[in-house]
Amino acid sequence: MTTKMANERRATTTVTVISQPENSPDDIKVGIQLAVSDNIPPAMEVINRQTPLVNIIKSLCDKFKLKDPRHYQLQFDETHVQPPPIYITEENRDKIKNGGILKLDFSPQEMSSSMAEGFSSGNIAKEKIRTLAKLAVDVTFVEHFVTQNGLTHLAKFIVAVANSRDFSKKSGYALSAFVDIMDHDIVSWETVSEEVLESVLWYMDVKTQPDILAIKSALEILEWAVLKSSVGKNFVTGARVDMDHFISTLKTRDVEIQVACISLLNAILNFSPKERKNQIRKKLFSQPTRQLIWENIFTGPIGKEMSFQLYSLQTRLFNLLAERLNGAINVRDPAALKEIAQLRRIAFEDDSETVQQTATLSETRDFTKLGFKTPAEPLQEFSHAPPGALALDCMAFFAHQYTQQYRQVVLENSRERSDDQDCPFAQASVQLTQLLADILRIGEPPCDQLGEDDRTYYPMFFFKDKPFEECFCVCIQRLTKTWKEMKASLPDFNKVLMVVKEQITRAFDEKPHTFDSLKIKLNNWSFARIQEARQEELEKKEELKRQAKPIRELRDMIRPEIEEVVRQQRINRMVEGCHFRPVKATKTHKFVYCKLSPNGKVLHYGISTSDQTVPEVLQSINILDICDIRESDDSKSKIKAIVLVKQDKEEIQLIADSQREHDVWLDGLHALTGKPINSEQAQSDLDELLSMELKLRLLDAEGINFPDEPPPVPPLPANLHFVTA
């Protein structure tokens, strides 16, 4: 077979470029490259889209002097068509593009037969296995390869190499081909034996061989075996795959291997029994492993696929807490009673023997200070699930690991004041545990892809042996601070929790890398800043809503009415009168009093010695006699003077005490003389009144999303017979 292929290809060493005219709209020009002659330019050919491929191949074989066209088939050039298929069939020939490059190579039947023979002989060349790895993505080739028992021979080759412990580059290509062939779902994963999986496990060991392709493919085979095979599930989720395999694999700096390793770990955690999951968790959260993960994964850039796998791993590890979260504590549980006693001892006493001798009355008082609803039976607080036993675990962790902070939180909120302004630590801990469980979605399976509902991973959760409890310790301190900032009492408990939830969510949105960073970000989100953020978001939401086309049309409709309100307010203010300062004040000429007549036609003004008196004698100027109104900054005041120019060129200068009064009178004078009102104060008043009027008119439309375009008017009915007199 090999000699035949070489002889036929040697007959094609003189290929010329043939150009043919296009005779039909279905004719396209393509370059035909013989697979054996990569150094020779492609021959330009005109092929018809409607001509059967068999006829095209026969014509090409005749032209290139190749015998038996049944042994050949056209392929897409991988540099021009991505992704596969490789072989051109009647079903995918529509992917052929005008001006594209095609290859004429041996058919899938010939290729699969040749490779099956090589495997069965036990002496297959590396280049042939490399070709197999390339062709394995093509379903047409795979169908023929499987039919000729090629997959069986490939599996035996993988096992034989593993048993001989004689690794070569051929193994990586063989494992890659195995993954791609199985990916077509032509053969069930249930047919993969435990012997094959045992051999694949050997390839996964980085110490055995350094081939990146082999390790990555081995990890993928094991993952698919877990997901799609009962044999593989039992093999991989059992003790056969040790965590040391993962640890050594994660040490590699190759991102693809790290992604495949975490992905396999997620599959194992998804299907393993409870004991196995806890073993994996214990190993992952050990100090050496945590340090290894931090140094090899989180110190470099993290791509989208790795982000998704880390998020899935984080979710599955947190879900191991679901049993404690949903497990209620028996009020007579000895271990829980002992833990409760420890909470009291650490908070109020140092000598455990003294605690045992303390009277029941003292215990009740101390548990009241700790914030329990039922101090006589404090375990009642954890008899409801969720959060169940997890809340007690968090409180105990806080007391033992952060004793100083625990005592400070308890003592600052146990002063037994009559105004109920102390934050009940126990009740707050129970509610906070539930709140964190909801935020982190403990008990929910991971989503199918990253980005859904803004779910993500946080590096800090991979750097501590008890990440949930660590997070609780940071957040409970923020909760007590928020309680003080809000000056809350017991009736405000739910309001405080809502604010704390928002603080935690906003801090998480800033992607803290460590718990110290989380603490800083939480402290930055004080209650005052939360209020500011809420107000800003509300204003943005209202502004966005005001940009809707129906709202804009409504605003334009009521704008003239509001402008008239502003105009009339200015005139009314002028009717009330105002004291202005002259340009040059004297003892008898300290103020200029000015007011508008009620009919708005005459402006009265006169000299006053005080801003509290109205002069007895007033001069008058008809509004129609004012020929110009302008502003002058010639005065020493920071506020410009209003200059009224009469018909006889006489000027009256008015300097207001405030910028607002200046704008009101200037706008009023402009309104009386028919000029537009354009001061900043007028625009501000107009916007405020427009906003208030819009809100009043839209009260009944709260929560309704307005369309950008009005709904279409339905056509008239065919008749009006339904109308009755």
Long-range contacts (C-beta under 8 A, 24 or more apart in sequence): 1-110, 1-113, 1-114, 1-117, 2-114, 5-106, 5-110, 5-114, 8-66, 8-67, 9-34, 9-35, 9-36, 9-37, 11-64, 11-65, 11-66, 12-36, 12-37, 12-64, 12-65, 12-66, 13-37, 13-40, 15-40, 15-41, 15-43, 15-64, 16-43, 17-41, 17-43, 17-44, 18-43, 18-44, 18-45, 18-63, 19-44, 20-45, 20-46, 21-46, 22-46, 24-48, 26-50, 28-96, 28-97, 28-98, 28-99, 29-98, 29-99, 30-96, 30-98, 30-99, 30-100, 30-101, 30-102, 31-99, 31-100, 31-101, 31-102, 32-60, 32-102, 32-103, 32-104, 33-77, 33-101, 33-102, 33-103, 33-104, 34-64, 34-103, 34-104, 34-105, 35-75, 35-103, 35-104, 35-105, 35-106, 42-101, 47-96, 49-93, 49-96, 52-90, 53-88, 53-89, 53-90, 53-93, 57-104, 60-104, 61-104, 64-104, 66-104, 70-107, 71-106, 71-107, 71-109, 71-110, 72-104, 72-105, 72-106, 72-107, 72-110, 73-104, 73-105, 73-106, 73-107, 73-108, 74-102, 74-103, 74-104, 74-105, 75-102, 75-103, 75-104, 75-105, 76-100, 76-102, 76-103, 77-101, 77-102, 77-103, 78-134, 83-137, 84-137, 84-138, 85-137, 85-138, 85-139, 85-140, 86-134, 86-135, 86-137, 86-138, 86-140, 86-141, 87-138, 87-140, 87-141, 89-140, 108-135, 108-138, 108-140, 108-141, 108-143, 108-144, 108-145, 109-144, 111-135, 111-141, 111-144, 111-145, 112-141, 112-144, 112-145, 112-147, 112-148, 112-150, 113-144, 113-148, 115-145, 115-150, 116-145, 116-148, 116-149, 116-150, 116-153, 119-150, 119-153, 119-154, 119-156, 119-157, 120-153, 124-157, 124-170, 126-168, 126-169, 126-170, 126-173, 129-170, 129-173, 129-174, 129-177, 130-173, 132-173, 132-174, 132-177, 133-173, 133-174, 133-176, 133-177, 133-180, 136-176, 136-177, 136-178, 136-179, 136-180, 136-181, 137-180, 139-184, 139-186, 142-180, 142-181, 142-184, 142-186, 143-186, 145-181, 146-181, 146-186, 146-187, 151-178, 151-181, 151-187, 154-178, 154-181, 155-192, 155-193, 155-196, 158-196, 158-199, 158-200, 158-203, 159-195, 159-196, 159-199, 161-199, 162-198, 162-199, 162-200, 162-202, 162-203, 163-199, 165-202, 165-208, 167-203, 167-208, 167-209, 167-211, 167-214, 169-211, 171-203, 171-209, 171-211, 171-214, 172-211, 172-212, 172-213, 172-214, 172-217, 173-213, 175-200, 175-203, 175-213, 175-214, 175-217, 175-218, 175-221, 176-213, 176-217, 178-217, 178-221, 179-217, 179-220, 179-221, 179-224, 182-221, 182-224, 183-224, 188-228, 188-229, 189-224, 189-225, 189-228, 189-229, 189-232, 190-228, 190-229, 190-230, 190-231, 192-221, 192-225, 192-229, 192-231, 192-232, 193-231, 194-231, 194-235, 197-221, 197-222, 197-225, 197-231, 197-232, 197-235, 197-236, 198-235, 198-240, 201-240, 201-241, 201-245, 204-245, 204-249, 205-245, 205-248, 206-248, 206-249, 206-251, 206-252, 207-248, 212-252, 212-254, 212-256, 212-257, 215-249, 215-252, 215-254, 215-257, 215-260, 216-254, 216-256, 216-257, 216-260, 219-249, 219-257, 219-260, 219-261, 219-263, 219-264, 220-260, 220-264, 222-264, 223-260, 223-263, 223-264, 223-267, 226-264, 226-267, 226-268, 226-270, 226-271, 227-267, 233-271, 236-264, 236-267, 236-268, 237-268, 237-271, 237-272, 237-273, 237-276, 238-276, 239-276, 241-268, 243-279, 243-280, 243-283, 243-284, 247-283, 247-289, 247-292, 250-292, 250-293, 250-296, 250-297, 251-292, 251-296, 252-296, 253-296, 255-303, 255-306, 258-296, 258-297, 258-306, 259-303, 259-305, 259-306, 259-309, 262-306, 262-309, 262-310, 262-312, 262-313, 263-309, 265-313, 266-309, 266-312, 266-313, 266-316, 266-446, 269-313, 269-316, 269-317, 270-316, 274-323, 277-320, 278-320, 281-317, 281-320, 284-317, 285-464, 285-465, 285-466, 286-465, 287-465, 290-462, 290-463, 290-464, 290-465, 293-462, 294-459, 294-462, 294-463, 298-459, 298-462, 298-513, 304-450, 307-450, 307-456, 307-457, 308-449, 308-450, 310-457, 310-462, 311-446, 311-450, 311-455, 311-456, 311-457, 312-446, 313-457, 314-457, 314-458, 314-461, 314-462, 315-441, 315-444, 315-445, 315-446, 315-455, 316-446, 317-461, 318-440, 318-441, 318-442, 318-461, 318-467, 318-468, 319-442, 319-443, 319-444, 319-445, 321-390, 321-437, 321-442, 321-468, 322-442, 322-443, 324-388, 324-389, 324-390, 324-393, 325-385, 325-386, 325-387, 325-388, 325-389, 325-390, 325-433, 325-437, 325-442, 325-443, 326-385, 326-386, 326-388, 326-443, 327-385, 327-388, 327-389, 327-390, 328-382, 328-383, 328-384, 328-385, 328-388, 328-389, 329-379, 329-382, 329-383, 329-388, 329-389, 329-392, 330-379, 330-383, 331-377, 331-379, 331-380, 331-383, 333-379, 336-379, 336-382, 336-389, 336-392, 337-379, 339-392, 339-396, 340-367, 340-378, 340-379, 340-392, 342-396, 342-399, 342-400, 343-370, 343-395, 343-396, 343-399, 344-370, 346-399, 346-400, 346-403, 346-406, 346-407, 347-399, 347-406, 347-407, 347-410, 347-411, 367-426, 368-416, 369-410, 369-414, 369-416, 370-410, 370-414, 370-425, 370-426, 371-413, 371-414, 371-422, 371-423, 371-424, 371-425, 371-426, 371-427, 371-428, 371-429, 372-424, 372-426, 372-427, 373-424, 373-426, 373-427, 378-426, 381-426, 381-427, 381-430, 382-430, 386-433, 386-434, 386-437, 387-430, 387-433, 387-434, 387-437, 390-433, 390-437, 390-468, 391-429, 391-430, 391-433, 391-434, 393-469, 394-429, 394-432, 394-433, 394-468, 394-469, 394-472, 394-473, 394-476, 395-426, 395-429, 397-466, 397-469, 397-470, 397-472, 397-473, 398-429, 398-469, 398-472, 398-473, 398-476, 401-469, 401-473, 402-473, 405-473, 405-477, 409-476, 409-477, 409-480, 412-480, 413-480, 413-483, 419-489, 420-489, 420-490, 420-491, 421-487, 421-488, 421-489, 423-479, 423-480, 423-483, 423-484, 423-488, 423-496, 424-490, 425-476, 425-480, 427-493, 428-476, 428-479, 428-480, 428-483, 429-472, 429-476, 431-493, 431-497, 432-472, 432-475, 432-476, 432-479, 432-497, 432-500, 433-472, 435-497, 435-500, 435-501, 435-504, 436-468, 436-471, 436-472, 436-475, 436-504, 439-501, 439-504, 439-505, 439-508, 440-468, 442-468, 454-509, 456-511, 458-508, 458-511, 458-512, 458-513, 459-513, 459-514, 460-512, 460-513, 460-514, 460-515, 460-517, 460-518, 463-514, 464-515, 470-515, 471-515, 471-518, 474-515, 474-518, 474-519, 474-522, 475-500, 475-504, 475-522, 477-519, 478-503, 478-504, 478-519, 478-522, 478-523, 481-523, 481-526, 482-526, 482-527, 485-526, 485-527, 485-528, 486-527, 499-527, 499-530, 502-530, 503-530, 506-530, 506-533, 542-691, 545-706, 546-691, 546-694, 548-706, 548-708, 549-706, 549-707, 549-708, 549-709, 550-706, 550-707, 550-710, 551-694, 551-698, 551-706, 554-694, 554-697, 555-690, 555-694, 558-690, 558-693, 558-694, 558-697, 559-686, 559-690, 562-686, 562-689, 562-690, 562-693, 563-677, 563-686, 565-689, 566-667, 566-677, 566-682, 566-685, 566-686, 566-689, 567-667, 567-671, 567-677, 569-685, 570-664, 570-665, 570-667, 570-668, 570-671, 570-677, 570-682, 571-596, 571-600, 571-668, 571-671, 571-672, 573-664, 573-665, 573-668, 574-664, 574-665, 574-668, 574-669, 575-600, 577-614, 578-656, 578-661, 578-665, 579-608, 579-611, 579-657, 580-654, 580-655, 580-656, 580-657, 581-637, 581-655, 581-656, 581-657, 582-607, 582-653, 582-655, 583-634, 583-635, 583-641, 583-653, 583-655, 592-652, 592-654, 593-618, 594-654, 594-665, 596-668, 596-672, 600-672, 603-644, 605-652, 621-646, 621-652, 623-672, 623-673, 626-669, 626-673, 629-666, 629-669, 629-670, 629-673, 629-675, 631-666, 642-666, 642-669, 644-669
